[in-house]
């Protein structure tokens, strides 16, 4: 790749680049050798996608035109990742959180030298038959909760991108390690310019736009319960061998994927299965709010919590359905004054489901949301004003093992519900990838690929065999 440092490049006067391990929204990770001590480390370079470019001669990383402020802000947060992990390790000395060895500035960007984990992703670990018992799964779960997430949350941080790719299992002792804190945010503050979202593992609150979040994080919808959902979804995959539905679909569906009571899972304890079910409740307030709460015995309380959660979800679904009808007809929004808790939750769901799609990277033509306020007592609410979105962009992670559907993106769902709704898709990626539509299969090149008049399902799959990211640009044409 033209953006990556070539092999044998020396960085930090100490590390020689061996190969590129991967890249994400915030940076590029390299496998490096310490030229003095002769051991392997992982070095992460701050290189935000869409906001940076490299000088091929000096290797300096420069902000793209118009991105200077965001690049500088992100650089500061990148270094905060290093200080955060160093502080957590100093306090807890956890073997279940990747260790930071050094961080520094160079080439007009920043670098983090980290422990190199000789292991494999937890989903690959599970599917390669290295897990031999349900007891082993429950032990890994307990370790991640108590020795990884709890120290992180107790330090007033949350990870925000828990998924199988960010949990490695060491070859040496089969212990899990959480990596990649690029999306981590301190609960006390920090605005968001890039929000990571992994379909099937991200919680419903991560689909909501956070453009209005202030510098003190006052409008941030995520919390410890967000990491809890993602870890529960990860273990759903380990238990069932397939990922769950995406969170918006689970919220709006009456058919929840309940593990407790499944006869085929009798090897697992009932308490453990109920913990996973509880952690995957779509509505944030129905989930455990802390790790300590999550790990409490659930046998006596699970039925009560499950009944309450199901009632809340059905009520929220009704509120959303009613609001969608209201937004199109211009009638009053009714019923929100009956339960303010459900009203707030439904408003969040309504935000991403009815309005513009969640924008992973802010597009140049940012669409405007539907304005719909809950009524004040004695005052009729204003009629919602709908402004047509023009263009939205998503980044979707794809793999080679299975086809990834993109019709689950809320913006596509919204357009497909319209009687005359039409749109075009433009797909971008650094490497070729496969596309499957009702017209058949196609392999795209690394540049933009356009699709017009889409009516059926659209699926993407990696060609190289490695996980990769595809930018999906949705253009409304009606």
TORKOL-4160 file (C-alpha; in steps of 0.2 Angstrom, whole numbers, padded with zeros to 4 digits, m for minus):
478
<pt num="1" X="0000" Y="0000" Z="0000"/>
<pt num="2" X="0006" Y="0017" Z="m0004"/>
<pt num="3" X="0002" Y="0024" Z="0013"/>
<pt num="4" X="0011" Y="0011" Z="0023"/>
<pt num="5" X="0029" Y="0012" Z="0029"/>
<pt num="6" X="0040" Y="0000" Z="0018"/>
<pt num="7" X="0049" Y="m0015" Z="0027"/>
<pt num="8" X="0066" Y="m0011" Z="0035"/>
<pt num="9" X="0061" Y="0007" Z="0039"/>
<pt num="10" X="0068" Y="0012" Z="0056"/>
<pt num="11" X="0056" Y="0022" Z="0067"/>
<pt num="12" X="0059" Y="0029" Z="0084"/>
<pt num="13" X="0078" Y="0026" Z="0082"/>
<pt num="14" X="0074" Y="0008" Z="0089"/>
<pt num="15" X="0061" Y="m0001" Z="0078"/>
<pt num="16" X="0063" Y="m0009" Z="0061"/>
<pt num="17" X="0047" Y="m0012" Z="0051"/>
<pt num="18" X="0045" Y="m0031" Z="0047"/>
<pt num="19" X="0028" Y="m0030" Z="0039"/>
<pt num="20" X="0011" Y="m0022" Z="0041"/>
<pt num="21" X="m0001" Y="m0031" Z="0052"/>
<pt num="22" X="m0017" Y="m0021" Z="0048"/>
<pt num="23" X="m0025" Y="m0004" Z="0048"/>
<pt num="24" X="m0041" Y="0004" Z="0055"/>
<pt num="25" X="m0050" Y="0020" Z="0055"/>
<pt num="26" X="m0037" Y="0028" Z="0066"/>
<pt num="27" X="m0020" Y="0021" Z="0061"/>
<pt num="28" X="m0009" Y="0007" Z="0054"/>
<pt num="29" X="m0001" Y="m0007" Z="0064"/>
<pt num="30" X="0016" Y="m0014" Z="0060"/>
<pt num="31" X="0026" Y="m0029" Z="0066"/>
<pt num="32" X="0043" Y="m0022" Z="0071"/>
<pt num="33" X="0059" Y="m0028" Z="0078"/>
<pt num="34" X="0068" Y="m0019" Z="0092"/>
<pt num="35" X="0085" Y="m0017" Z="0084"/>
<pt num="36" X="0094" Y="m0016" Z="0101"/>
<pt num="37" X="0085" Y="m0029" Z="0111"/>
<pt num="38" X="0081" Y="m0041" Z="0097"/>
<pt num="39" X="0063" Y="m0045" Z="0101"/>
<pt num="40" X="0046" Y="m0042" Z="0092"/>
<pt num="41" X="0034" Y="m0028" Z="0096"/>
<pt num="42" X="0019" Y="m0021" Z="0088"/>
<pt num="43" X="0020" Y="m0002" Z="0083"/>
<pt num="44" X="0004" Y="0008" Z="0079"/>
<pt num="45" X="0005" Y="0024" Z="0068"/>
<pt num="46" X="m0007" Y="0038" Z="0069"/>
<pt num="47" X="m0014" Y="0038" Z="0051"/>
<pt num="48" X="m0033" Y="0042" Z="0051"/>
<pt num="49" X="m0041" Y="0036" Z="0035"/>
<pt num="50" X="m0048" Y="0050" Z="0024"/>
<pt num="51" X="m0038" Y="0064" Z="0034"/>
<pt num="52" X="m0020" Y="0060" Z="0031"/>
<pt num="53" X="m0008" Y="0057" Z="0017"/>
<pt num="54" X="0011" Y="0052" Z="0017"/>
<pt num="55" X="0026" Y="0061" Z="0008"/>
<pt num="56" X="0034" Y="0046" Z="m0001"/>
<pt num="57" X="0051" Y="0053" Z="0001"/>
<pt num="58" X="0052" Y="0059" Z="0019"/>
<pt num="59" X="0038" Y="0047" Z="0026"/>
<pt num="60" X="0030" Y="0062" Z="0034"/>
<pt num="61" X="0011" Y="0061" Z="0038"/>
<pt num="62" X="0002" Y="0076" Z="0033"/>
<pt num="63" X="m0016" Y="0081" Z="0035"/>
<pt num="64" X="m0027" Y="0082" Z="0019"/>
<pt num="65" X="m0034" Y="0099" Z="0014"/>
<pt num="66" X="m0047" Y="0105" Z="0026"/>
<pt num="67" X="m0043" Y="0092" Z="0039"/>
<pt num="68" X="m0029" Y="0101" Z="0049"/>
<pt num="69" X="m0040" Y="0104" Z="0065"/>
<pt num="70" X="m0047" Y="0086" Z="0065"/>
<pt num="71" X="m0030" Y="0079" Z="0062"/>
<pt num="72" X="m0022" Y="0088" Z="0076"/>
<pt num="73" X="m0037" Y="0084" Z="0088"/>
<pt num="74" X="m0035" Y="0066" Z="0083"/>
<pt num="75" X="m0017" Y="0066" Z="0086"/>
<pt num="76" X="m0019" Y="0072" Z="0104"/>
<pt num="77" X="m0032" Y="0058" Z="0107"/>
<pt num="78" X="m0020" Y="0045" Z="0099"/>
<pt num="79" X="m0007" Y="0050" Z="0112"/>
<pt num="80" X="m0020" Y="0049" Z="0125"/>
<pt num="81" X="m0023" Y="0031" Z="0121"/>
<pt num="82" X="m0005" Y="0028" Z="0125"/>
<pt num="83" X="m0006" Y="0037" Z="0142"/>
<pt num="84" X="m0022" Y="0028" Z="0146"/>
<pt num="85" X="m0016" Y="0011" Z="0143"/>
<pt num="86" X="0000" Y="0015" Z="0152"/>
<pt num="87" X="m0010" Y="0021" Z="0167"/>
<pt num="88" X="m0021" Y="0006" Z="0168"/>
<pt num="89" X="m0007" Y="m0006" Z="0167"/>
<pt num="90" X="0003" Y="0003" Z="0180"/>
<pt num="91" X="m0012" Y="0002" Z="0192"/>
<pt num="92" X="m0019" Y="m0016" Z="0188"/>
<pt num="93" X="m0004" Y="m0025" Z="0179"/>
<pt num="94" X="m0017" Y="m0035" Z="0169"/>
<pt num="95" X="m0011" Y="m0048" Z="0157"/>
<pt num="96" X="m0027" Y="m0047" Z="0148"/>
<pt num="97" X="m0025" Y="m0029" Z="0142"/>
<pt num="98" X="m0011" Y="m0026" Z="0128"/>
<pt num="99" X="0004" Y="m0017" Z="0136"/>
<pt num="100" X="0011" Y="m0001" Z="0130"/>
<pt num="101" X="0030" Y="0000" Z="0130"/>
<pt num="102" X="0033" Y="0018" Z="0123"/>
<pt num="103" X="0025" Y="0032" Z="0113"/>
<pt num="104" X="0033" Y="0046" Z="0104"/>
<pt num="105" X="0031" Y="0059" Z="0089"/>
<pt num="106" X="0040" Y="0057" Z="0073"/>
<pt num="107" X="0036" Y="0060" Z="0054"/>
<pt num="108" X="0024" Y="0074" Z="0060"/>
<pt num="109" X="0013" Y="0060" Z="0067"/>
<pt num="110" X="0014" Y="0049" Z="0083"/>
<pt num="111" X="0018" Y="0030" Z="0087"/>
<pt num="112" X="0013" Y="0018" Z="0100"/>
<pt num="113" X="0025" Y="0003" Z="0103"/>
<pt num="114" X="0015" Y="m0011" Z="0111"/>
<pt num="115" X="0017" Y="m0029" Z="0116"/>
<pt num="116" X="0016" Y="m0041" Z="0101"/>
<pt num="117" X="0003" Y="m0054" Z="0105"/>
<pt num="118" X="0008" Y="m0071" Z="0098"/>
<pt num="119" X="m0010" Y="m0077" Z="0096"/>
<pt num="120" X="m0026" Y="m0078" Z="0086"/>
<pt num="121" X="m0043" Y="m0069" Z="0085"/>
<pt num="122" X="m0055" Y="m0076" Z="0098"/>
<pt num="123" X="m0067" Y="m0081" Z="0084"/>
<pt num="124" X="m0054" Y="m0090" Z="0074"/>
<pt num="125" X="m0049" Y="m0098" Z="0091"/>
<pt num="126" X="m0066" Y="m0104" Z="0093"/>
<pt num="127" X="m0069" Y="m0111" Z="0075"/>
<pt num="128" X="m0053" Y="m0120" Z="0075"/>
<pt num="129" X="m0059" Y="m0132" Z="0088"/>
<pt num="130" X="m0046" Y="m0125" Z="0101"/>
<pt num="131" X="m0061" Y="m0123" Z="0113"/>
<pt num="132" X="m0064" Y="m0140" Z="0121"/>
<pt num="133" X="m0078" Y="m0137" Z="0134"/>
<pt num="134" X="m0091" Y="m0125" Z="0139"/>
<pt num="135" X="m0082" Y="m0122" Z="0155"/>
<pt num="136" X="m0067" Y="m0115" Z="0145"/>
<pt num="137" X="m0079" Y="m0103" Z="0137"/>
<pt num="138" X="m0086" Y="m0097" Z="0153"/>
<pt num="139" X="m0068" Y="m0095" Z="0160"/>
<pt num="140" X="m0063" Y="m0084" Z="0146"/>
<pt num="141" X="m0078" Y="m0074" Z="0148"/>
<pt num="142" X="m0075" Y="m0071" Z="0167"/>
<pt num="143" X="m0057" Y="m0067" Z="0163"/>
<pt num="144" X="m0061" Y="m0053" Z="0151"/>
<pt num="145" X="m0075" Y="m0046" Z="0162"/>
<pt num="146" X="m0065" Y="m0046" Z="0178"/>
<pt num="147" X="m0047" Y="m0043" Z="0172"/>
<pt num="148" X="m0049" Y="m0033" Z="0156"/>
<pt num="149" X="m0066" Y="m0023" Z="0155"/>
<pt num="150" X="m0068" Y="m0020" Z="0174"/>
<pt num="151" X="m0050" Y="m0011" Z="0175"/>
<pt num="152" X="m0054" Y="m0001" Z="0160"/>
<pt num="153" X="m0071" Y="0005" Z="0166"/>
<pt num="154" X="m0065" Y="0008" Z="0184"/>
<pt num="155" X="m0052" Y="0020" Z="0176"/>
<pt num="156" X="m0067" Y="0029" Z="0168"/>
<pt num="157" X="m0064" Y="0023" Z="0151"/>
<pt num="158" X="m0073" Y="0012" Z="0139"/>
<pt num="159" X="m0067" Y="0003" Z="0124"/>
<pt num="160" X="m0081" Y="0006" Z="0111"/>
<pt num="161" X="m0075" Y="m0007" Z="0099"/>
<pt num="162" X="m0076" Y="m0024" Z="0107"/>
<pt num="163" X="m0077" Y="m0037" Z="0094"/>
<pt num="164" X="m0069" Y="m0054" Z="0089"/>
<pt num="165" X="m0055" Y="m0045" Z="0079"/>
<pt num="166" X="m0050" Y="m0035" Z="0095"/>
<pt num="167" X="m0048" Y="m0050" Z="0107"/>
<pt num="168" X="m0033" Y="m0061" Z="0104"/>
<pt num="169" X="m0030" Y="m0077" Z="0112"/>
<pt num="170" X="m0012" Y="m0081" Z="0117"/>
<pt num="171" X="m0004" Y="m0097" Z="0109"/>
<pt num="172" X="0006" Y="m0099" Z="0125"/>
<pt num="173" X="m0008" Y="m0100" Z="0138"/>
<pt num="174" X="m0024" Y="m0098" Z="0129"/>
<pt num="175" X="m0028" Y="m0082" Z="0139"/>
<pt num="176" X="m0037" Y="m0068" Z="0130"/>
<pt num="177" X="m0030" Y="m0051" Z="0128"/>
<pt num="178" X="m0040" Y="m0035" Z="0123"/>
<pt num="179" X="m0031" Y="m0024" Z="0110"/>
<pt num="180" X="m0034" Y="m0009" Z="0099"/>
<pt num="181" X="m0040" Y="0005" Z="0110"/>
<pt num="182" X="m0041" Y="0018" Z="0096"/>
<pt num="183" X="m0059" Y="0020" Z="0099"/>
<pt num="184" X="m0058" Y="0021" Z="0118"/>
<pt num="185" X="m0064" Y="0037" Z="0126"/>
<pt num="186" X="m0063" Y="0044" Z="0143"/>
<pt num="187" X="m0081" Y="0046" Z="0151"/>
<pt num="188" X="m0076" Y="0063" Z="0157"/>
<pt num="189" X="m0075" Y="0071" Z="0140"/>
<pt num="190" X="m0069" Y="0071" Z="0122"/>
<pt num="191" X="m0079" Y="0075" Z="0106"/>
<pt num="192" X="m0081" Y="0062" Z="0092"/>
<pt num="193" X="m0076" Y="0065" Z="0074"/>
<pt num="194" X="m0074" Y="0046" Z="0070"/>
<pt num="195" X="m0085" Y="0033" Z="0077"/>
<pt num="196" X="m0082" Y="0015" Z="0074"/>
<pt num="197" X="m0096" Y="0004" Z="0071"/>
<pt num="198" X="m0095" Y="m0015" Z="0068"/>
<pt num="199" X="m0112" Y="m0022" Z="0062"/>
<pt num="200" X="m0118" Y="m0037" Z="0073"/>
<pt num="201" X="m0107" Y="m0032" Z="0087"/>
<pt num="202" X="m0110" Y="m0013" Z="0090"/>
<pt num="203" X="m0124" Y="m0008" Z="0102"/>
<pt num="204" X="m0139" Y="0002" Z="0096"/>
<pt num="205" X="m0133" Y="0018" Z="0104"/>
<pt num="206" X="m0118" Y="0018" Z="0093"/>
<pt num="207" X="m0129" Y="0020" Z="0077"/>
<pt num="208" X="m0135" Y="0037" Z="0084"/>
<pt num="209" X="m0126" Y="0052" Z="0077"/>
<pt num="210" X="m0114" Y="0060" Z="0089"/>
<pt num="211" X="m0110" Y="0076" Z="0080"/>
<pt num="212" X="m0119" Y="0086" Z="0093"/>
<pt num="213" X="m0108" Y="0080" Z="0107"/>
<pt num="214" X="m0100" Y="0094" Z="0116"/>
<pt num="215" X="m0082" Y="0095" Z="0122"/>
<pt num="216" X="m0087" Y="0088" Z="0140"/>
<pt num="217" X="m0095" Y="0073" Z="0132"/>
<pt num="218" X="m0112" Y="0078" Z="0139"/>
<pt num="219" X="m0122" Y="0071" Z="0124"/>
<pt num="220" X="m0113" Y="0055" Z="0123"/>
<pt num="221" X="m0125" Y="0040" Z="0122"/>
<pt num="222" X="m0112" Y="0026" Z="0126"/>
<pt num="223" X="m0105" Y="0019" Z="0142"/>
<pt num="224" X="m0099" Y="0004" Z="0151"/>
<pt num="225" X="m0116" Y="m0004" Z="0145"/>
<pt num="226" X="m0110" Y="m0002" Z="0127"/>
<pt num="227" X="m0095" Y="m0013" Z="0130"/>
<pt num="228" X="m0105" Y="m0025" Z="0139"/>
<pt num="229" X="m0117" Y="m0027" Z="0123"/>
<pt num="230" X="m0102" Y="m0030" Z="0112"/>
<pt num="231" X="m0094" Y="m0043" Z="0123"/>
<pt num="232" X="m0110" Y="m0052" Z="0125"/>
<pt num="233" X="m0112" Y="m0052" Z="0106"/>
<pt num="234" X="m0094" Y="m0059" Z="0104"/>
<pt num="235" X="m0098" Y="m0073" Z="0115"/>
<pt num="236" X="m0115" Y="m0076" Z="0106"/>
<pt num="237" X="m0104" Y="m0080" Z="0091"/>
<pt num="238" X="m0093" Y="m0091" Z="0101"/>
<pt num="239" X="m0108" Y="m0101" Z="0108"/>
<pt num="240" X="m0118" Y="m0102" Z="0092"/>
<pt num="241" X="m0105" Y="m0102" Z="0079"/>
<pt num="242" X="m0113" Y="m0087" Z="0070"/>
<pt num="243" X="m0115" Y="m0068" Z="0074"/>
<pt num="244" X="m0131" Y="m0061" Z="0080"/>
<pt num="245" X="m0142" Y="m0049" Z="0070"/>
<pt num="246" X="m0137" Y="m0031" Z="0070"/>
<pt num="247" X="m0143" Y="m0021" Z="0085"/>
<pt num="248" X="m0156" Y="m0011" Z="0076"/>
<pt num="249" X="m0164" Y="m0026" Z="0068"/>
<pt num="250" X="m0165" Y="m0034" Z="0085"/>
<pt num="251" X="m0173" Y="m0019" Z="0093"/>
<pt num="252" X="m0187" Y="m0018" Z="0080"/>
<pt num="253" X="m0190" Y="m0037" Z="0079"/>
<pt num="254" X="m0201" Y="m0047" Z="0091"/>
<pt num="255" X="m0189" Y="m0063" Z="0088"/>
<pt num="256" X="m0175" Y="m0060" Z="0100"/>
<pt num="257" X="m0160" Y="m0072" Z="0099"/>
<pt num="258" X="m0162" Y="m0080" Z="0117"/>
<pt num="259" X="m0149" Y="m0092" Z="0122"/>
<pt num="260" X="m0156" Y="m0097" Z="0139"/>
<pt num="261" X="m0168" Y="m0112" Z="0137"/>
<pt num="262" X="m0160" Y="m0118" Z="0121"/>
<pt num="263" X="m0159" Y="m0137" Z="0123"/>
<pt num="264" X="m0144" Y="m0138" Z="0111"/>
<pt num="265" X="m0134" Y="m0127" Z="0123"/>
<pt num="266" X="m0136" Y="m0138" Z="0138"/>
<pt num="267" X="m0117" Y="m0139" Z="0141"/>
<pt num="268" X="m0117" Y="m0121" Z="0147"/>
<pt num="269" X="m0124" Y="m0116" Z="0164"/>
<pt num="270" X="m0141" Y="m0107" Z="0164"/>
<pt num="271" X="m0133" Y="m0092" Z="0173"/>
<pt num="272" X="m0120" Y="m0090" Z="0160"/>
<pt num="273" X="m0133" Y="m0090" Z="0145"/>
<pt num="274" X="m0144" Y="m0078" Z="0155"/>
<pt num="275" X="m0129" Y="m0066" Z="0157"/>
<pt num="276" X="m0126" Y="m0066" Z="0138"/>
<pt num="277" X="m0145" Y="m0063" Z="0135"/>
<pt num="278" X="m0145" Y="m0049" Z="0148"/>
<pt num="279" X="m0129" Y="m0041" Z="0141"/>
<pt num="280" X="m0137" Y="m0041" Z="0123"/>
<pt num="281" X="m0153" Y="m0032" Z="0128"/>
<pt num="282" X="m0155" Y="m0020" Z="0114"/>
<pt num="283" X="m0161" Y="m0005" Z="0125"/>
<pt num="284" X="m0146" Y="0002" Z="0135"/>
<pt num="285" X="m0156" Y="0004" Z="0151"/>
<pt num="286" X="m0162" Y="m0014" Z="0151"/>
<pt num="287" X="m0144" Y="m0020" Z="0151"/>
<pt num="288" X="m0132" Y="m0022" Z="0166"/>
<pt num="289" X="m0124" Y="m0005" Z="0169"/>
<pt num="290" X="m0108" Y="m0011" Z="0176"/>
<pt num="291" X="m0097" Y="m0027" Z="0175"/>
<pt num="292" X="m0101" Y="m0030" Z="0194"/>
<pt num="293" X="m0119" Y="m0030" Z="0191"/>
<pt num="294" X="m0118" Y="m0041" Z="0176"/>
<pt num="295" X="m0108" Y="m0054" Z="0185"/>
<pt num="296" X="m0121" Y="m0056" Z="0199"/>
<pt num="297" X="m0130" Y="m0072" Z="0200"/>
<pt num="298" X="m0145" Y="m0070" Z="0188"/>
<pt num="299" X="m0155" Y="m0086" Z="0191"/>
<pt num="300" X="m0167" Y="m0077" Z="0203"/>
<pt num="301" X="m0168" Y="m0061" Z="0194"/>
<pt num="302" X="m0167" Y="m0066" Z="0176"/>
<pt num="303" X="m0186" Y="m0069" Z="0173"/>
<pt num="304" X="m0191" Y="m0052" Z="0181"/>
<pt num="305" X="m0177" Y="m0043" Z="0171"/>
<pt num="306" X="m0182" Y="m0053" Z="0155"/>
<pt num="307" X="m0200" Y="m0048" Z="0157"/>
<pt num="308" X="m0196" Y="m0030" Z="0160"/>
<pt num="309" X="m0184" Y="m0030" Z="0145"/>
<pt num="310" X="m0197" Y="m0038" Z="0133"/>
<pt num="311" X="m0210" Y="m0025" Z="0138"/>
<pt num="312" X="m0199" Y="m0011" Z="0136"/>
<pt num="313" X="m0193" Y="m0017" Z="0119"/>
<pt num="314" X="m0211" Y="m0019" Z="0113"/>
<pt num="315" X="m0216" Y="m0002" Z="0119"/>
<pt num="316" X="m0201" Y="0006" Z="0111"/>
<pt num="317" X="m0205" Y="m0003" Z="0095"/>
<pt num="318" X="m0222" Y="0004" Z="0095"/>
<pt num="319" X="m0216" Y="0022" Z="0099"/>
<pt num="320" X="m0204" Y="0021" Z="0084"/>
<pt num="321" X="m0217" Y="0014" Z="0072"/>
<pt num="322" X="m0230" Y="0027" Z="0077"/>
<pt num="323" X="m0217" Y="0040" Z="0075"/>
<pt num="324" X="m0212" Y="0034" Z="0058"/>
<pt num="325" X="m0230" Y="0035" Z="0052"/>
<pt num="326" X="m0232" Y="0052" Z="0060"/>
<pt num="327" X="m0216" Y="0059" Z="0052"/>
<pt num="328" X="m0223" Y="0055" Z="0035"/>
<pt num="329" X="m0241" Y="0061" Z="0038"/>
<pt num="330" X="m0237" Y="0076" Z="0048"/>
<pt num="331" X="m0249" Y="0071" Z="0062"/>
<pt num="332" X="m0245" Y="0074" Z="0081"/>
<pt num="333" X="m0233" Y="0062" Z="0090"/>
<pt num="334" X="m0243" Y="0054" Z="0103"/>
<pt num="335" X="m0239" Y="0043" Z="0119"/>
<pt num="336" X="m0222" Y="0049" Z="0123"/>
<pt num="337" X="m0228" Y="0058" Z="0139"/>
<pt num="338" X="m0234" Y="0042" Z="0146"/>
<pt num="339" X="m0216" Y="0035" Z="0150"/>
<pt num="340" X="m0202" Y="0047" Z="0149"/>
<pt num="341" X="m0189" Y="0033" Z="0151"/>
<pt num="342" X="m0196" Y="0024" Z="0135"/>
<pt num="343" X="m0198" Y="0041" Z="0127"/>
<pt num="344" X="m0179" Y="0045" Z="0128"/>
<pt num="345" X="m0174" Y="0027" Z="0122"/>
<pt num="346" X="m0187" Y="0028" Z="0108"/>
<pt num="347" X="m0180" Y="0045" Z="0103"/>
<pt num="348" X="m0162" Y="0038" Z="0102"/>
<pt num="349" X="m0168" Y="0024" Z="0091"/>
<pt num="350" X="m0179" Y="0035" Z="0081"/>
<pt num="351" X="m0164" Y="0046" Z="0078"/>
<pt num="352" X="m0154" Y="0033" Z="0068"/>
<pt num="353" X="m0169" Y="0024" Z="0061"/>
<pt num="354" X="m0180" Y="0038" Z="0054"/>
<pt num="355" X="m0167" Y="0051" Z="0051"/>
<pt num="356" X="m0151" Y="0052" Z="0041"/>
<pt num="357" X="m0140" Y="0036" Z="0042"/>
<pt num="358" X="m0127" Y="0036" Z="0055"/>
<pt num="359" X="m0111" Y="0044" Z="0046"/>
<pt num="360" X="m0095" Y="0035" Z="0050"/>
<pt num="361" X="m0085" Y="0049" Z="0043"/>
<pt num="362" X="m0093" Y="0066" Z="0041"/>
<pt num="363" X="m0097" Y="0068" Z="0022"/>
<pt num="364" X="m0095" Y="0085" Z="0014"/>
<pt num="365" X="m0114" Y="0086" Z="0011"/>
<pt num="366" X="m0120" Y="0082" Z="0028"/>
<pt num="367" X="m0138" Y="0077" Z="0028"/>
<pt num="368" X="m0150" Y="0085" Z="0040"/>
<pt num="369" X="m0160" Y="0075" Z="0053"/>
<pt num="370" X="m0179" Y="0075" Z="0055"/>
<pt num="371" X="m0184" Y="0088" Z="0068"/>
<pt num="372" X="m0196" Y="0079" Z="0080"/>
<pt num="373" X="m0198" Y="0084" Z="0098"/>
<pt num="374" X="m0208" Y="0075" Z="0112"/>
<pt num="375" X="m0223" Y="0085" Z="0117"/>
<pt num="376" X="m0223" Y="0097" Z="0132"/>
<pt num="377" X="m0238" Y="0095" Z="0144"/>
<pt num="378" X="m0252" Y="0106" Z="0138"/>
<pt num="379" X="m0243" Y="0111" Z="0122"/>
<pt num="380" X="m0245" Y="0102" Z="0105"/>
<pt num="381" X="m0228" Y="0097" Z="0098"/>
<pt num="382" X="m0223" Y="0105" Z="0081"/>
<pt num="383" X="m0225" Y="0096" Z="0065"/>
<pt num="384" X="m0209" Y="0087" Z="0060"/>
<pt num="385" X="m0200" Y="0095" Z="0046"/>
<pt num="386" X="m0192" Y="0083" Z="0035"/>
<pt num="387" X="m0176" Y="0088" Z="0025"/>
<pt num="388" X="m0171" Y="0076" Z="0011"/>
<pt num="389" X="m0154" Y="0068" Z="0014"/>
<pt num="390" X="m0143" Y="0069" Z="m0002"/>
<pt num="391" X="m0128" Y="0058" Z="0002"/>
<pt num="392" X="m0122" Y="0048" Z="0017"/>
<pt num="393" X="m0106" Y="0037" Z="0019"/>
<pt num="394" X="m0103" Y="0022" Z="0029"/>
<pt num="395" X="m0088" Y="0011" Z="0032"/>
<pt num="396" X="m0092" Y="m0008" Z="0032"/>
<pt num="397" X="m0080" Y="m0022" Z="0038"/>
<pt num="398" X="m0080" Y="m0037" Z="0027"/>
<pt num="399" X="m0072" Y="m0054" Z="0028"/>
<pt num="400" X="m0069" Y="m0069" Z="0016"/>
<pt num="401" X="m0078" Y="m0082" Z="0027"/>
<pt num="402" X="m0096" Y="m0075" Z="0024"/>
<pt num="403" X="m0105" Y="m0062" Z="0014"/>
<pt num="404" X="m0109" Y="m0046" Z="0023"/>
<pt num="405" X="m0126" Y="m0038" Z="0019"/>
<pt num="406" X="m0126" Y="m0019" Z="0017"/>
<pt num="407" X="m0145" Y="m0018" Z="0015"/>
<pt num="408" X="m0146" Y="m0018" Z="0034"/>
<pt num="409" X="m0139" Y="0000" Z="0035"/>
<pt num="410" X="m0153" Y="0011" Z="0042"/>
<pt num="411" X="m0152" Y="0023" Z="0027"/>
<pt num="412" X="m0154" Y="0010" Z="0014"/>
<pt num="413" X="m0169" Y="0003" Z="0024"/>
<pt num="414" X="m0177" Y="0020" Z="0025"/>
<pt num="415" X="m0175" Y="0023" Z="0006"/>
<pt num="416" X="m0182" Y="0005" Z="0002"/>
<pt num="417" X="m0197" Y="0008" Z="0013"/>
<pt num="418" X="m0202" Y="0024" Z="0002"/>
<pt num="419" X="m0214" Y="0020" Z="m0012"/>
<pt num="420" X="m0204" Y="0028" Z="m0025"/>
<pt num="421" X="m0187" Y="0028" Z="m0016"/>
<pt num="422" X="m0172" Y="0026" Z="m0027"/>
<pt num="423" X="m0154" Y="0027" Z="m0023"/>
<pt num="424" X="m0137" Y="0023" Z="m0030"/>
<pt num="425" X="m0122" Y="0015" Z="m0021"/>
<pt num="426" X="m0104" Y="0019" Z="m0024"/>
<pt num="427" X="m0091" Y="0007" Z="m0016"/>
<pt num="428" X="m0073" Y="0011" Z="m0012"/>
<pt num="429" X="m0059" Y="0000" Z="m0005"/>
<pt num="430" X="m0040" Y="m0001" Z="m0005"/>
<pt num="431" X="m0041" Y="m0019" Z="m0012"/>
<pt num="432" X="m0053" Y="m0028" Z="m0024"/>
<pt num="433" X="m0068" Y="m0036" Z="m0016"/>
<pt num="434" X="m0083" Y="m0046" Z="m0022"/>
<pt num="435" X="m0101" Y="m0039" Z="m0024"/>
<pt num="436" X="m0116" Y="m0050" Z="m0025"/>
<pt num="437" X="m0133" Y="m0042" Z="m0031"/>
<pt num="438" X="m0149" Y="m0049" Z="m0039"/>
<pt num="439" X="m0139" Y="m0047" Z="m0056"/>
<pt num="440" X="m0126" Y="m0059" Z="m0051"/>
<pt num="441" X="m0108" Y="m0059" Z="m0044"/>
<pt num="442" X="m0094" Y="m0046" Z="m0048"/>
<pt num="443" X="m0077" Y="m0042" Z="m0042"/>
<pt num="444" X="m0073" Y="m0023" Z="m0041"/>
<pt num="445" X="m0057" Y="m0015" Z="m0043"/>
<pt num="446" X="m0049" Y="m0004" Z="m0029"/>
<pt num="447" X="m0057" Y="0012" Z="m0036"/>
<pt num="448" X="m0075" Y="0017" Z="m0035"/>
<pt num="449" X="m0088" Y="0006" Z="m0041"/>
<pt num="450" X="m0106" Y="0012" Z="m0045"/>
<pt num="451" X="m0122" Y="0003" Z="m0044"/>
<pt num="452" X="m0139" Y="0011" Z="m0049"/>
<pt num="453" X="m0157" Y="0005" Z="m0048"/>
<pt num="454" X="m0154" Y="m0007" Z="m0033"/>
<pt num="455" X="m0169" Y="m0017" Z="m0028"/>
<pt num="456" X="m0163" Y="m0033" Z="m0020"/>
<pt num="457" X="m0150" Y="m0037" Z="m0008"/>
<pt num="458" X="m0132" Y="m0032" Z="m0009"/>
<pt num="459" X="m0118" Y="m0042" Z="m0001"/>
<pt num="460" X="m0099" Y="m0039" Z="0000"/>
<pt num="461" X="m0085" Y="m0052" Z="0003"/>
<pt num="462" X="m0066" Y="m0050" Z="0004"/>
<pt num="463" X="m0056" Y="m0057" Z="m0010"/>
<pt num="464" X="m0039" Y="m0057" Z="m0002"/>
<pt num="465" X="m0044" Y="m0068" Z="0012"/>
<pt num="466" X="m0040" Y="m0054" Z="0025"/>
<pt num="467" X="m0053" Y="m0043" Z="0034"/>
<pt num="468" X="m0054" Y="m0026" Z="0025"/>
<pt num="469" X="m0065" Y="m0011" Z="0025"/>
<pt num="470" X="m0076" Y="m0004" Z="0011"/>
<pt num="471" X="m0083" Y="0013" Z="0010"/>
<pt num="472" X="m0102" Y="0013" Z="0005"/>
<pt num="473" X="m0108" Y="0030" Z="m0001"/>
<pt num="474" X="m0127" Y="0031" Z="m0003"/>
<pt num="475" X="m0134" Y="0044" Z="m0015"/>
<pt num="476" X="m0153" Y="0047" Z="m0014"/>
<pt num="477" X="m0159" Y="0050" Z="m0032"/>
<pt num="478" X="m0178" Y="0053" Z="m0030"/>
